Amino acid sequence: MVGPDKMFVDGRGVKGHRAFFYNGKKLTYYSYDENNYASVDAPATILETIDSIHAHYDIDFPAADFFYPSFADDLLTSFDYIDYLGLEKVNDVEAFHIVAKGKEMDLQLWIANNATTLPVKFVINYHQPSKNVKRYEASFSEWKLNPVIPASVFEFPQPPHANQVYLMPMKGN
């Protein structure tokens, strides 16, 4: 992420290898496994884009919650119970372990016990799975603060023979 209007996400997991490119004007989804892509016009900021894409296409960006200025307040209003479980090692990083329990999901967070206090790991367990997702887990490592990233990283480099597909809006949008 750079500033309010550049984002690149490269994800690998049960849904395969996929990426999102956001350049401040368009968001492009790319499936490395299927060699297909879809582009849509997007709002002017990362957070507005994440909210808009979720609302219109039901695409989640679970780790994005960490970047919202209201993150702590959102935790307090969204969960019935929050507790600090102490310090734990996660990938050789000492981290504060926090658990939150709510009606829809339980959340565990590990936040680095250092000057950056950046997320190290999180786990979401859904009580009523949607889209066959019961659990979401992500680990963060090798944070680079204030890196110089070329603008080209946020532009989708259409691979040869890639097929264009279209995102289908949710019903009612």
Residue frames as a rotation matrix with the C-alpha (Angstrom) as fourth column:
MET 1
0.581 0.814 0.000 0.00
0.814 -0.581 0.000 0.00
0.000 0.000 -1.000 0.00
VAL 2
-0.702 -0.712 0.030 1.14
0.712 -0.702 -0.002 3.50
0.022 0.020 1.000 -0.77
GLY 3
-0.956 0.290 0.039 -0.71
-0.292 -0.955 -0.050 6.58
0.023 -0.059 0.998 0.35
PRO 4
-0.335 0.909 0.249 -4.41
-0.473 0.066 -0.879 6.65
-0.815 -0.412 0.407 0.09
ASP 5
0.530 0.710 -0.463 -4.65
-0.666 0.012 -0.746 5.34
-0.524 0.704 0.480 -3.48
LYS 6
0.038 -0.528 -0.849 -2.26
-0.816 0.474 -0.331 2.48
0.577 0.705 -0.413 -4.34
MET 7
0.188 0.056 0.981 -2.52
-0.764 0.635 0.110 -1.17
-0.617 -0.770 0.163 -3.29
PHE 8
-0.075 -0.198 -0.977 -1.21
-0.727 0.682 -0.082 -4.53
0.683 0.704 -0.195 -4.43
VAL 9
0.209 0.196 0.958 -2.33
-0.828 0.556 0.067 -7.78
-0.520 -0.808 0.278 -2.78
ASP 10
-0.217 -0.320 -0.922 -0.75
-0.713 0.697 -0.074 -11.11
0.667 0.642 -0.379 -3.66
GLY 11
0.090 0.376 0.922 -2.55
-0.933 0.357 -0.054 -14.00
-0.350 -0.855 0.383 -1.99
ARG 12
-0.453 -0.210 -0.866 -1.93
-0.504 0.862 0.055 -17.71
0.735 0.461 -0.496 -1.94
GLY 13
-0.615 0.298 0.730 -4.23
-0.660 0.313 -0.683 -20.13
-0.432 -0.902 0.004 -0.19
VAL 14
-0.478 0.485 0.732 -7.13
0.294 0.874 -0.387 -22.53
-0.828 0.031 -0.560 -0.60
LYS 15
0.654 0.736 -0.179 -8.60
0.108 -0.324 -0.940 -20.28
-0.749 0.595 -0.291 -3.31
GLY 16
0.579 -0.508 0.638 -5.38
0.811 0.280 -0.514 -20.49
0.083 0.815 0.574 -5.30
HIS 17
-0.467 -0.795 -0.388 -2.86
0.725 -0.595 0.347 -17.85
-0.506 -0.119 0.854 -6.29
ARG 18
0.372 0.665 0.648 -4.53
0.873 -0.487 -0.001 -14.52
0.315 0.566 -0.762 -6.99
ALA 19
-0.689 -0.627 -0.363 -3.76
0.699 -0.707 -0.107 -10.83
-0.190 -0.327 0.926 -6.89
PHE 20
0.628 0.778 0.003 -5.47
0.763 -0.615 -0.200 -7.45
-0.154 0.128 -0.980 -6.73
PHE 21
-0.616 -0.750 0.240 -3.97
0.786 -0.606 0.121 -4.37
0.055 0.263 0.963 -8.38
TYR 22
0.595 0.782 -0.185 -5.36
0.790 -0.612 -0.043 -0.95
-0.147 -0.120 -0.982 -7.42
ASN 23
-0.420 -0.820 0.390 -3.92
0.890 -0.456 -0.001 2.20
0.178 0.346 0.921 -9.02
GLY 24
-0.785 0.175 -0.594 -6.32
0.169 -0.863 -0.476 4.83
-0.596 -0.474 0.648 -7.68
LYS 25
-0.465 0.632 -0.620 -8.76
-0.865 -0.473 0.167 4.44
-0.188 0.614 0.766 -10.57
LYS 26
0.353 0.528 -0.773 -9.25
-0.674 0.716 0.182 0.74
0.649 0.456 0.608 -11.29
LEU 27
-0.035 -0.312 0.949 -9.13
-0.767 0.618 0.175 -2.45
-0.641 -0.722 -0.261 -9.28
THR 28
0.187 0.023 -0.982 -8.03
-0.812 0.566 -0.141 -5.51
0.552 0.824 0.125 -11.22
TYR 29
0.447 0.008 0.894 -8.41
-0.582 0.762 0.285 -9.05
-0.679 -0.648 0.345 -9.96
TYR 30
0.112 -0.446 -0.888 -6.06
-0.888 0.356 -0.290 -11.65
0.445 0.822 -0.356 -11.48
SER 31
0.789 0.093 0.608 -6.07
-0.363 0.868 0.338 -15.43
-0.496 -0.487 0.719 -11.05
TYR 32
-0.198 -0.938 -0.285 -2.59
-0.933 0.091 0.349 -16.83
-0.301 0.335 -0.893 -11.70
ASP 33
-0.540 0.002 0.842 -4.00
-0.098 0.993 -0.065 -20.36
-0.836 -0.118 -0.536 -11.68
GLU 34
0.254 0.776 0.578 -6.68
0.614 0.332 -0.716 -19.70
-0.747 0.537 -0.392 -14.32
ASN 35
-0.771 -0.623 0.128 -4.88
0.537 -0.529 0.657 -16.88
-0.342 0.576 0.743 -16.19
ASN 36
-0.011 0.782 0.623 -7.96
0.794 -0.372 0.481 -14.67
0.608 0.500 -0.617 -16.14
TYR 37
-0.865 -0.305 -0.398 -8.62
0.480 -0.734 -0.481 -11.14
-0.145 -0.607 0.781 -14.92
ALA 38
0.255 0.921 0.295 -11.40
0.893 -0.341 0.295 -8.67
0.372 0.188 -0.909 -14.29
SER 39
-0.858 -0.512 -0.045 -11.15
0.499 -0.810 -0.308 -4.89
0.121 -0.287 0.950 -13.95
VAL 40
0.320 0.947 0.001 -13.67
0.910 -0.308 0.278 -2.47
0.264 -0.088 -0.961 -12.47
ASP 41
-0.066 -0.231 0.971 -13.69
-0.004 -0.973 -0.232 1.26
0.998 -0.020 0.064 -11.91
ALA 42
0.032 -0.029 -0.999 -12.90
0.934 0.356 0.019 2.05
0.355 -0.934 0.038 -8.30
PRO 43
0.945 0.322 -0.048 -13.20
0.310 -0.844 0.438 4.98
0.100 -0.429 -0.898 -5.87
ALA 44
0.618 -0.688 0.381 -10.30
-0.285 -0.648 -0.706 7.33
0.733 0.328 -0.596 -5.17
THR 45
-0.050 -0.676 0.735 -8.93
-0.988 -0.073 -0.134 5.73
0.144 -0.734 -0.664 -1.97
ILE 46
-0.784 -0.345 -0.515 -7.92
-0.287 0.938 -0.191 2.25
0.550 -0.002 -0.835 -0.82
LEU 47
-0.900 0.428 0.086 -10.45
0.071 0.338 -0.939 2.10
-0.431 -0.838 -0.334 2.02
GLU 48
-0.085 0.891 -0.446 -13.31
-0.740 -0.356 -0.570 3.36
-0.667 0.282 0.690 -0.15
THR 49
-0.207 -0.068 -0.976 -12.36
-0.875 0.459 0.154 0.80
0.438 0.886 -0.155 -2.78
ILE 50
-0.966 -0.163 -0.203 -12.28
-0.053 0.888 -0.457 -2.06
0.255 -0.431 -0.866 -0.28
ASP 51
-0.597 0.802 0.025 -15.72
-0.118 -0.057 -0.991 -1.04
-0.793 -0.595 0.129 1.06
SER 52
0.022 0.620 -0.784 -17.17
-0.910 -0.312 -0.272 -0.58
-0.414 0.720 0.557 -2.43
ILE 53
-0.463 -0.268 -0.845 -15.83
-0.690 0.707 0.154 -3.88
0.556 0.654 -0.512 -3.81
HIS 54
-0.989 0.145 0.007 -17.15
0.102 0.724 -0.682 -5.74
-0.104 -0.674 -0.731 -0.78
ALA 55
-0.378 0.908 -0.182 -20.59
-0.288 -0.303 -0.909 -4.10
-0.880 -0.291 0.376 -1.02
HIS 56
0.175 0.485 -0.857 -20.99
-0.932 -0.198 -0.303 -4.59
-0.317 0.852 0.417 -4.79
TYR 57
0.141 -0.230 -0.963 -19.18
-0.707 0.658 -0.261 -7.88
0.693 0.717 -0.070 -5.43
ASP 58
0.919 0.252 0.303 -18.99
-0.393 0.532 0.750 -9.55
0.028 -0.808 0.588 -1.98
ILE 59
0.357 -0.890 -0.283 -15.19
0.359 0.411 -0.838 -9.77
0.862 0.198 0.466 -2.19
ASP 60
0.982 -0.001 -0.187 -13.55
0.182 -0.211 0.960 -9.74
-0.040 -0.977 -0.207 1.23
PHE 61
0.118 -0.968 0.219 -10.24
-0.041 -0.226 -0.973 -8.23
0.992 0.106 -0.067 2.23
PRO 62
0.727 0.365 -0.581 -10.06
0.488 0.320 0.812 -9.63
0.482 -0.874 0.055 5.81
ALA 63
-0.063 -0.844 -0.533 -6.66
0.997 -0.081 0.011 -8.19
-0.053 -0.531 0.846 6.71
ALA 64
-0.319 -0.041 0.947 -7.75
0.459 -0.881 0.117 -4.72
0.829 0.472 0.300 5.62
ASP 65
0.716 0.674 -0.178 -9.44
0.464 -0.270 0.844 -4.11
0.521 -0.687 -0.506 8.98
PHE 66
0.198 -0.739 -0.644 -6.03
0.934 -0.059 0.354 -3.32
-0.299 -0.671 0.678 10.47
PHE 67
-0.701 -0.580 0.415 -5.74
0.702 -0.664 0.259 -0.25
0.125 0.473 0.872 8.25
TYR 68
0.216 0.841 0.496 -9.00
0.517 -0.530 0.673 1.43
0.828 0.111 -0.549 9.23
PRO 69
-0.586 -0.442 0.679 -8.53
-0.251 -0.697 -0.671 4.35
0.770 -0.564 0.298 11.65
SER 70
0.110 0.756 0.645 -11.53
-0.941 -0.129 0.312 3.03
0.320 -0.641 0.698 13.59
PHE 71
-0.191 -0.210 -0.959 -10.07
-0.228 0.960 -0.164 -0.48
0.955 0.188 -0.231 14.07
ALA 72
-0.955 -0.213 -0.206 -9.98
0.143 0.280 -0.949 -0.44
0.260 -0.936 -0.237 17.90
ASP 73
-0.588 0.805 0.079 -13.44
-0.698 -0.456 -0.553 1.13
-0.409 -0.380 0.830 18.16
ASP 74
0.025 0.584 -0.812 -14.79
-0.855 0.433 0.285 -1.40
0.518 0.687 0.510 15.65
LEU 75
-0.606 -0.303 -0.736 -13.48
0.069 0.901 -0.428 -4.25
0.792 -0.310 -0.525 17.82
LEU 76
-0.983 0.183 0.014 -15.15
-0.043 -0.154 -0.987 -2.82
-0.179 -0.971 0.159 20.90
THR 77
-0.296 0.937 -0.187 -18.54
-0.854 -0.347 -0.387 -2.41
-0.427 0.046 0.903 19.18
SER 78
0.047 0.309 -0.950 -18.46
-0.844 0.521 0.128 -5.67
0.534 0.796 0.286 17.17
PHE 79
-0.348 -0.267 -0.899 -17.51
0.122 0.938 -0.326 -8.15
0.930 -0.223 -0.293 19.89
ASP 80
0.698 0.709 0.103 -19.18
-0.090 -0.055 0.994 -9.04
0.710 -0.703 0.025 23.19
TYR 81
0.899 -0.437 0.025 -15.98
0.111 0.282 0.953 -10.14
-0.423 -0.854 0.302 24.92
ILE 82
0.604 -0.796 0.043 -12.34
-0.145 -0.162 -0.976 -9.09
0.784 0.583 -0.213 24.45
ASP 83
0.941 -0.326 0.090 -9.45
-0.022 0.205 0.979 -10.38
-0.338 -0.923 0.186 26.54
TYR 84
0.332 -0.924 -0.190 -5.67
-0.846 -0.202 -0.493 -10.11
0.417 0.325 -0.849 26.61
LEU 85
0.973 0.103 -0.207 -4.13
-0.042 0.959 0.280 -13.59
0.227 -0.264 0.937 26.94
GLY 86
0.593 -0.805 -0.023 -0.52
0.029 -0.007 1.000 -12.53
-0.804 -0.594 0.019 27.47
LEU 87
0.168 -0.661 -0.731 2.67
-0.925 -0.363 0.116 -12.64
-0.342 0.657 -0.672 25.43
GLU 88
0.651 -0.006 0.759 3.37
0.166 0.977 -0.134 -15.44
-0.741 0.213 0.637 22.95
LYS 89
-0.489 -0.819 -0.300 6.01
-0.310 -0.159 0.937 -16.13
-0.816 0.551 -0.176 20.33
VAL 90
0.719 0.612 0.329 4.76
0.169 0.305 -0.937 -16.16
-0.674 0.730 0.116 16.74
ASN 91
0.771 -0.486 0.410 7.41
0.524 0.121 -0.843 -16.85
0.360 0.866 0.348 14.10
ASP 92
-0.146 -0.914 -0.377 10.14
0.959 -0.038 -0.281 -15.76
0.242 -0.403 0.882 16.54
VAL 93
-0.558 0.051 0.828 8.36
-0.045 -0.998 0.031 -12.48
0.828 -0.020 0.560 17.30
GLU 94
-0.791 0.335 -0.512 7.11
0.580 0.142 -0.802 -11.78
-0.196 -0.931 -0.307 20.82
ALA 95
-0.687 0.624 0.374 3.49
-0.026 -0.534 0.845 -10.70
0.727 0.570 0.383 20.45
PHE 96
-0.720 0.607 0.337 0.50
-0.557 -0.215 -0.802 -9.61
-0.414 -0.765 0.493 22.51
HIS 97
-0.875 0.475 -0.093 -2.24
0.336 0.735 0.590 -12.24
0.348 0.485 -0.802 22.14
ILE 98
-0.702 0.712 -0.018 -5.77
-0.583 -0.589 -0.561 -10.82
-0.410 -0.383 0.828 22.11
VAL 99
-0.837 0.526 0.150 -9.00
0.539 0.747 0.390 -12.77
0.093 0.407 -0.909 21.71
ALA 100
-0.700 0.703 -0.124 -12.42
-0.657 -0.703 -0.273 -11.35
-0.279 -0.109 0.954 20.87
LYS 101
-0.836 0.500 0.226 -15.70
0.523 0.851 0.053 -13.28
-0.166 0.162 -0.973 20.86
GLY 102
-0.687 0.645 -0.336 -18.90
-0.644 -0.754 -0.131 -12.20
-0.338 0.126 0.933 19.20
LYS 103
0.216 0.900 0.379 -22.20
-0.442 0.436 -0.784 -13.48
-0.871 0.002 0.492 17.82
GLU 104
0.881 0.196 -0.430 -20.93
-0.465 0.189 -0.865 -13.96
-0.088 0.962 0.258 14.26
MET 105
0.537 -0.780 -0.320 -17.28
0.123 0.448 -0.885 -14.81
0.834 0.436 0.337 14.78
ASP 106
0.829 -0.490 -0.267 -14.36
0.278 -0.052 0.959 -15.19
-0.484 -0.870 0.093 17.14
LEU 107
0.765 -0.604 0.224 -11.11
-0.079 -0.433 -0.898 -13.36
0.640 0.669 -0.379 16.44
GLN 108
0.659 -0.674 -0.333 -7.58
0.573 0.163 0.804 -13.85
-0.487 -0.721 0.493 17.68
LEU 109
0.861 -0.427 0.276 -4.89
-0.114 -0.691 -0.714 -11.23
0.495 0.583 -0.644 17.12
TRP 110
0.439 -0.819 -0.369 -1.18
0.827 0.208 0.522 -11.27
-0.351 -0.534 0.769 17.74
ILE 111
0.928 -0.119 0.352 0.42
0.030 -0.920 -0.390 -7.81
0.370 0.373 -0.851 17.75
ALA 112
0.159 -0.972 -0.170 4.22
0.566 0.231 -0.791 -7.41
0.809 0.030 0.588 17.88
ASN 113
0.871 -0.007 -0.491 5.63
0.453 -0.373 0.810 -6.36
-0.189 -0.928 -0.321 21.24
ASN 114
-0.300 -0.951 0.074 8.08
0.925 -0.271 0.268 -3.86
-0.235 0.149 0.961 19.77
ALA 115
-0.683 -0.053 -0.728 8.19
0.115 -0.993 -0.036 -0.23
-0.721 -0.108 0.685 18.68
THR 116
-0.926 0.309 -0.215 6.10
-0.294 -0.237 0.926 -0.86
0.235 0.921 0.311 15.55
THR 117
-0.557 0.712 0.427 3.28
-0.239 0.355 -0.904 -2.86
-0.795 -0.606 -0.027 17.23
LEU 118
-0.395 0.365 -0.843 2.35
-0.910 -0.030 0.413 -4.25
0.125 0.930 0.344 13.82
PRO 119
0.660 0.680 0.318 0.11
-0.697 0.713 -0.079 -7.29
-0.281 -0.169 0.945 13.35
VAL 120
-0.555 -0.821 0.135 1.93
-0.744 0.562 0.362 -10.63
-0.373 0.101 -0.922 13.31
LYS 121
-0.935 0.318 -0.158 -1.02
0.214 0.859 0.465 -12.99
0.284 0.401 -0.871 12.86
PHE 122
-0.495 0.823 0.279 -4.77
-0.801 -0.307 -0.514 -13.20
-0.337 -0.478 0.811 13.04
VAL 123
-0.948 0.311 -0.063 -7.37
0.275 0.904 0.327 -15.95
0.158 0.293 -0.943 12.97
ILE 124
-0.455 0.888 0.071 -11.10
-0.887 -0.445 -0.122 -15.55
-0.077 -0.118 0.990 12.36
ASN 125
-0.950 0.306 0.059 -13.47
0.306 0.952 0.002 -18.42
-0.055 0.020 -0.998 13.17
TYR 126
-0.616 0.788 0.019 -16.97
-0.665 -0.533 0.523 -17.90
0.422 0.309 0.852 11.77
HIS 127
-0.632 0.481 0.608 -19.92
-0.366 0.506 -0.781 -19.31
-0.683 -0.716 -0.143 13.74
GLN 128
0.501 0.794 0.345 -22.21
0.130 0.325 -0.937 -19.46
-0.856 0.514 0.060 10.68
PRO 129
-0.530 -0.834 0.153 -19.87
0.293 -0.010 0.956 -20.09
-0.796 0.552 0.250 7.73
SER 130
0.663 0.630 -0.406 -20.71
-0.214 -0.360 -0.908 -18.28
-0.718 0.688 -0.104 4.53
LYS 131
0.630 -0.396 -0.668 -19.31
-0.738 -0.038 -0.673 -19.23
0.241 0.918 -0.316 1.14
ASN 132
0.839 -0.237 -0.489 -17.96
0.266 0.964 -0.010 -22.38
0.474 -0.122 0.872 2.83
VAL 133
-0.212 -0.912 0.352 -15.44
-0.069 -0.345 -0.936 -20.29
0.975 -0.223 0.010 4.78
LYS 134
0.712 0.425 -0.558 -15.26
0.470 0.302 0.829 -21.45
0.521 -0.853 0.016 8.38
ARG 135
0.571 -0.638 -0.516 -11.85
0.490 -0.239 0.838 -20.06
-0.659 -0.732 0.176 9.26
TYR 136
0.793 -0.434 0.427 -9.53
0.188 -0.492 -0.850 -17.42
0.579 0.754 -0.309 7.90
GLU 137
0.684 -0.650 -0.331 -5.91
0.439 0.004 0.899 -17.23
-0.583 -0.760 0.288 9.05
ALA 138
0.754 -0.506 0.419 -3.13
0.213 -0.415 -0.885 -14.90
0.621 0.756 -0.205 7.98
SER 139
0.453 -0.718 -0.529 0.42
0.733 -0.037 0.679 -14.30
-0.507 -0.695 0.510 9.13
PHE 140
0.958 -0.195 0.211 2.43
-0.046 -0.828 -0.559 -11.16
0.283 0.525 -0.802 8.50
SER 141
0.467 -0.871 -0.151 6.20
0.624 0.203 0.755 -10.98
-0.626 -0.447 0.639 8.31
GLU 142
-0.433 -0.817 0.381 8.97
0.866 -0.259 0.428 -8.89
-0.251 0.515 0.820 6.85
TRP 143
0.718 0.673 -0.176 7.08
0.627 -0.736 -0.255 -5.60
-0.301 0.072 -0.951 7.21
LYS 144
-0.500 -0.800 0.331 8.78
0.863 -0.492 0.115 -2.79
0.070 0.343 0.937 5.33
LEU 145
0.383 0.635 -0.671 7.80
0.708 -0.669 -0.229 0.62
-0.594 -0.387 -0.705 6.58
ASN 146
0.613 -0.011 -0.790 7.89
-0.275 -0.940 -0.200 3.55
-0.741 0.340 -0.579 4.15
PRO 147
-0.167 -0.695 0.699 9.40
0.582 0.503 0.639 1.62
-0.796 0.514 0.320 1.24
VAL 148
-0.291 0.049 -0.956 9.92
-0.710 -0.680 0.181 3.23
-0.641 0.731 0.233 -2.13
ILE 149
-0.205 0.341 0.918 7.68
0.433 0.872 -0.227 1.26
-0.878 0.351 -0.326 -4.49
PRO 150
-0.978 -0.167 -0.122 7.58
-0.036 -0.445 0.895 1.97
-0.204 0.880 0.429 -8.21
ALA 151
-0.281 0.933 -0.226 4.14
-0.774 -0.360 -0.520 3.01
-0.567 0.029 0.823 -9.51
SER 152
-0.328 0.115 -0.938 4.28
-0.801 0.493 0.340 0.13
0.501 0.863 -0.069 -12.01
VAL 153
-0.997 -0.054 -0.046 3.68
-0.018 0.823 -0.567 -2.36
0.068 -0.565 -0.822 -9.16
PHE 154
-0.515 0.855 -0.060 0.09
-0.035 -0.091 -0.995 -1.13
-0.857 -0.510 0.077 -8.91
GLU 155
-0.018 0.446 -0.895 -0.62
-0.969 -0.227 -0.094 -1.44
-0.245 0.866 0.437 -12.65
PHE 156
0.490 0.282 0.825 -1.90
-0.174 0.959 -0.224 -4.78
-0.854 -0.034 0.519 -13.92
PRO 157
-0.445 -0.675 -0.588 0.59
-0.784 -0.023 0.620 -6.25
-0.433 0.737 -0.519 -16.41
GLN 158
0.603 0.797 0.033 -1.80
-0.682 0.537 -0.497 -8.28
-0.414 0.277 0.867 -18.55
PRO 159
-0.321 -0.747 0.582 -0.07
-0.287 0.662 0.692 -11.61
-0.903 0.056 -0.427 -19.21
PRO 160
-0.710 0.038 -0.703 -0.07
-0.695 0.122 0.709 -13.13
0.112 0.992 -0.060 -22.69
HIS 161
-0.601 0.539 -0.591 -3.21
0.011 0.744 0.668 -15.14
0.799 0.395 -0.453 -23.45
ALA 162
-0.920 0.342 -0.192 -4.94
0.204 -0.001 -0.979 -13.99
-0.335 -0.940 -0.068 -20.25
ASN 163
-0.441 0.853 0.279 -8.72
0.671 0.106 0.734 -14.08
0.597 0.511 -0.619 -20.55
GLN 164
-0.874 0.246 0.419 -10.85
-0.409 -0.838 -0.360 -11.19
0.262 -0.486 0.834 -19.46
VAL 165
-0.425 0.793 -0.436 -13.78
0.792 0.560 0.245 -12.15
0.439 -0.241 -0.866 -17.26
TYR 166
-0.301 0.410 0.861 -16.36
-0.242 -0.906 0.347 -9.98
0.922 -0.104 0.372 -15.54
LEU 167
-0.992 0.044 -0.115 -17.14
0.121 0.179 -0.976 -9.59
-0.022 -0.983 -0.183 -11.87
MET 168
-0.270 0.962 0.048 -20.80
0.450 0.082 0.889 -10.22
0.851 0.261 -0.455 -11.24
PRO 169
-0.637 0.092 0.765 -22.38
-0.585 -0.703 -0.403 -7.76
0.501 -0.705 0.502 -8.82
MET 170
-0.917 0.398 -0.024 -24.37
0.286 0.617 -0.733 -9.16
-0.277 -0.679 -0.679 -5.94
LYS 171
-0.266 0.904 0.336 -28.10
0.814 0.024 0.581 -9.20
0.517 0.428 -0.742 -6.48
GLY 172
0.646 0.607 -0.463 -29.63
0.755 -0.597 0.272 -5.82
-0.112 -0.525 -0.844 -5.74
ASN 173
0.053 -0.700 -0.712 -26.51
0.230 -0.686 0.691 -3.87
-0.972 -0.200 0.124 -6.78
